[in-house]
Amino acid sequence: MSSEASANVSGNGQLDYNPIDMLCIAAAREVHNDDAVLVGMGPPLLVCALAKQIHAPGMTYVTESGPIDWVLDPEHQAPIQIAEAKLAEGAAMLGDMIDALGVIVMGGRATAAVLQSAQIDRLGNMNTMVIGDYTKFKRRLPGTGGHADSGASAGRVISTVPFESRRFRERVDFRTTAGYIDGPGGRVNAGLNLQGPNVCVTTACIFTFDTPDGGETGSCEMTLDGLFPGVSVEDITSQIPWDLRVSDNVHAIPHPTTEELEMLNLLDRNFVHRVPGRYR
């Protein structure tokens, strides 16, 4: 293993890692071996490459540009974008956007989607379109990509969101991706299938959603479920702009393993997805 891929040990005997490392590793743990995953831009590309190498070699890795079931060479780096040429290497099929979003996602074959979001709200709806009013926006964001399709049709959504108070809204400025829309029954009323269990993985914690059946009953609200090492419940609730639900059984998320960190550092050895200073 190269020096760039080594996992250092801190003075207290723990492996040395950053919050974005923990986000990627915790999100990767949510991917199942039998999943067919629509993989979004940014850290999700790294998250799913890590999952495929560590514990889910049987997952089907799909990006909206069309490559289906990419086979990753562990000595190569994770893709830096969804249409990269390396996604053709060893893939089962080289399709196009119609195949990826039409046949796989909207055809009901995507058991999960891993998506990075600029904003997420208490009901799991996500925004990658604009900050502020749509016609008088403060900032234009990258757009929808496969987010709209995934929110409508993927079996569940694993969202990755840096833990910053500005990203958590009682209601997102623009709903790019349907979560549980306006609460219990919202998905059914909109003509969408039930979805879940959905999770939101941040750089500090993991949220689940209070619905036992994918959106028909329960409050459908974001619920604090797991804490990263060194993070308290108060650290989380103090940054959320609504009365956040907290699970009765909030659990500690295990530290990364040496294997997880070394593979993460190998796949993202140039820190394309874990840009230093971007994530706190």
C-alpha positions in Angstrom: 0.0 0.0 0.0 1.4 3.4 -0.9 2.1 6.0 1.7 -0.8 8.1 0.5 -3.1 5.2 1.3 -1.9 4.5 4.8 -4.1 5.1 7.8 -2.2 7.0 10.5 -2.6 6.5 14.2 -3.0 9.5 16.4 -1.5 10.0 19.8 -4.5 8.5 21.6 -4.3 5.3 19.7 -7.2 6.1 17.3 -6.9 6.2 13.6 -6.5 9.7 12.2 -9.4 10.8 10.0 -11.5 13.8 9.1 -15.3 14.4 9.2 -15.6 13.9 5.5 -13.8 10.6 5.8 -16.4 9.5 8.3 -19.3 10.7 6.1 -18.0 8.6 3.2 -17.4 5.5 5.3 -20.7 5.7 7.1 -22.6 6.3 3.9 -20.8 3.4 2.2 -21.9 1.1 5.1 -25.5 1.8 4.1 -25.0 0.3 0.6 -26.1 -3.4 0.4 -24.3 -6.1 -1.6 -27.5 -6.7 -3.7 -28.2 -3.1 -4.4 -28.5 -1.5 -7.8 -27.5 2.1 -7.0 -28.0 5.3 -9.0 -24.8 7.1 -8.0 -24.8 10.9 -7.9 -22.1 13.5 -8.4 -19.5 14.4 -5.8 -18.8 12.3 -2.7 -21.4 9.6 -3.7 -19.0 8.5 -6.5 -16.4 7.8 -3.8 -18.9 6.4 -1.3 -20.1 3.8 -3.7 -16.6 2.9 -5.0 -15.7 2.3 -1.4 -18.7 0.2 -0.7 -18.0 -1.9 -3.8 -14.4 -2.6 -2.6 -15.0 -3.2 1.0 -18.3 -5.0 1.7 -20.7 -4.8 -1.3 -18.8 -6.3 -4.3 -22.1 -7.5 -5.8 -23.7 -4.0 -5.9 -24.6 -2.6 -9.4 -22.9 0.8 -9.8 -25.0 3.0 -12.2 -24.5 6.7 -13.2 -27.0 8.7 -15.1 -24.6 8.9 -18.1 -25.3 5.2 -18.8 -22.5 2.9 -17.7 -24.1 0.0 -15.8 -22.3 -2.3 -13.4 -18.8 -0.8 -13.5 -16.0 -3.1 -12.3 -13.5 -1.1 -10.2 -9.8 -1.8 -10.3 -8.8 -1.0 -6.7 -5.5 0.5 -7.9 -7.4 3.1 -9.8 -9.1 6.1 -8.3 -12.8 6.6 -7.9 -14.5 8.5 -10.7 -14.4 12.3 -10.4 -17.6 12.7 -12.4 -20.5 10.7 -13.7 -19.5 10.4 -17.4 -15.8 9.6 -16.9 -14.3 7.2 -19.4 -13.1 4.8 -16.7 -16.7 3.9 -16.0 -16.6 1.9 -19.3 -13.8 -0.4 -18.0 -15.3 -3.8 -17.3 -18.9 -2.5 -17.3 -21.7 -5.0 -18.0 -23.3 -2.5 -20.3 -22.6 0.9 -21.9 -25.9 2.6 -22.2 -27.1 6.2 -22.2 -29.2 8.4 -20.0 -32.4 6.7 -21.1 -31.1 3.4 -20.0 -29.8 4.7 -16.6 -32.7 6.9 -15.6 -35.4 5.3 -17.7 -34.8 1.6 -17.6 -33.0 1.3 -14.3 -34.4 4.1 -12.1 -37.8 4.9 -13.4 -38.2 1.3 -14.4 -38.1 0.4 -10.7 -34.8 -1.4 -10.8 -32.8 1.0 -8.7 -33.0 -0.3 -5.1 -31.1 2.8 -3.9 -29.7 6.2 -4.9 -26.8 7.9 -3.2 -27.1 11.6 -3.7 -25.3 14.7 -2.5 -27.5 17.7 -1.7 -27.1 21.4 -1.0 -30.2 21.5 1.2 -32.4 19.0 2.9 -35.6 19.5 5.0 -37.3 17.9 7.9 -39.2 15.6 5.6 -36.2 14.5 3.5 -36.9 16.6 0.4 -33.7 17.9 -1.2 -32.6 20.9 -3.2 -29.9 21.1 -5.8 -31.5 23.9 -7.9 -31.4 27.3 -6.3 -30.9 29.1 -3.0 -33.7 31.6 -2.4 -36.8 32.2 -4.5 -36.7 30.4 -7.9 -37.3 33.6 -9.9 -35.1 35.9 -7.6 -32.5 33.4 -6.5 -29.5 34.2 -4.4 -27.4 31.5 -6.0 -27.9 29.0 -8.8 -26.9 25.4 -8.0 -25.9 22.7 -10.4 -29.4 21.5 -11.2 -31.4 18.3 -11.0 -29.3 15.6 -12.7 -30.8 12.3 -11.7 -32.1 13.7 -8.4 -35.7 14.2 -9.5 -35.9 10.7 -11.0 -34.3 9.1 -8.0 -36.6 10.8 -5.5 -39.6 9.6 -7.5 -38.5 6.0 -8.3 -35.5 4.7 -6.3 -36.3 2.2 -3.6 -34.6 4.3 -1.0 -32.3 7.3 -0.8 -29.0 7.7 1.0 -28.3 11.4 1.1 -24.9 12.9 1.9 -25.0 16.4 3.4 -22.2 18.3 5.1 -23.3 19.2 8.6 -23.8 22.9 8.4 -26.9 24.7 9.7 -27.5 26.5 6.4 -28.1 23.2 4.7 -30.9 22.1 7.0 -34.3 23.8 6.4 -37.8 23.3 7.7 -38.7 23.5 4.0 -36.2 23.5 1.2 -36.1 26.6 -1.0 -36.8 24.4 -4.1 -37.8 20.8 -4.0 -35.5 19.0 -6.6 -35.9 15.6 -5.0 -39.0 14.2 -3.4 -38.5 12.8 0.1 -41.7 12.4 2.0 -43.0 15.7 0.4 -45.5 17.2 2.9 -45.7 14.3 5.4 -47.6 11.0 5.8 -49.3 10.0 2.6 -47.5 12.7 0.6 -45.8 10.3 -1.8 -48.9 8.3 -2.4 -50.9 11.5 -3.1 -48.3 12.5 -5.6 -48.5 9.2 -7.4 -45.1 8.0 -6.1 -44.2 4.6 -4.5 -43.4 4.4 -0.8 -39.7 4.8 -0.2 -37.2 3.7 2.4 -35.8 3.3 4.9 -34.1 6.5 3.8 -31.1 7.9 5.6 -29.2 11.2 5.6 -25.5 10.9 6.4 -23.6 14.0 7.4 -20.1 14.9 8.6 -21.3 14.6 12.2 -24.2 12.2 12.5 -26.8 10.0 10.7 -30.5 10.8 10.4 -33.3 8.4 9.7 -36.9 9.2 9.1 -39.8 8.5 11.3 -41.9 6.3 9.1 -42.2 2.5 9.4 -43.7 1.9 6.0 -41.9 4.3 3.6 -44.1 7.4 4.0 -47.7 6.3 4.6 -47.7 6.6 8.4 -45.5 8.0 11.1 -44.4 11.7 11.2 -42.0 11.1 8.2 -39.7 13.6 10.0 -35.9 13.6 10.1 -34.8 11.8 13.3 -31.3 11.8 14.9 -30.3 8.2 15.0 -26.5 7.9 15.2 -23.6 10.1 16.4 -20.0 10.2 15.1 -17.3 9.8 17.7 -16.9 13.0 19.8 -20.3 14.5 18.8 -23.1 15.1 21.3 -26.9 15.3 20.8 -26.7 19.0 21.7 -24.1 19.6 19.0 -26.7 18.4 16.5 -29.9 19.8 17.9 -28.4 23.3 18.4 -27.7 23.6 14.6 -31.1 22.4 13.3 -33.7 25.2 12.8 -36.7 23.2 14.0 -37.5 20.9 17.0 -35.6 17.9 15.8 -36.8 14.5 16.7 -34.2 12.4 18.6 -34.4 8.6 18.6 -34.8 6.9 22.0 -31.8 4.8 21.0 -29.3 7.1 19.6 -26.2 5.0 18.9 -22.5 5.7 18.5 -21.3 5.2 14.9 -18.2 3.0 15.0 -14.8 4.5 14.1 -13.5 3.7 10.6 -11.5 0.6 10.3 -8.0 0.5 9.0 -9.2 -1.2 5.9 -11.9 1.4 5.2 -9.5 4.3 5.7 -6.7 2.8 3.6 -9.1 2.1 0.7 -10.7 5.5 1.0 -7.3 7.2 0.8 -6.4 5.0 -2.2 -9.6 5.7 -4.1 -9.3 9.4 -3.4 -5.6 9.8 -3.2 -5.7 13.3 -4.8 -8.5 14.5 -2.5 -10.8 15.3 -5.4 -13.9 14.4 -3.3 -12.5 15.3 0.1 -11.2 18.8 -0.7 -9.1 20.0 2.3 -10.8 22.8 4.2 -14.2 22.3 2.5 -15.7 20.1 5.2 -15.6 20.7 8.9 
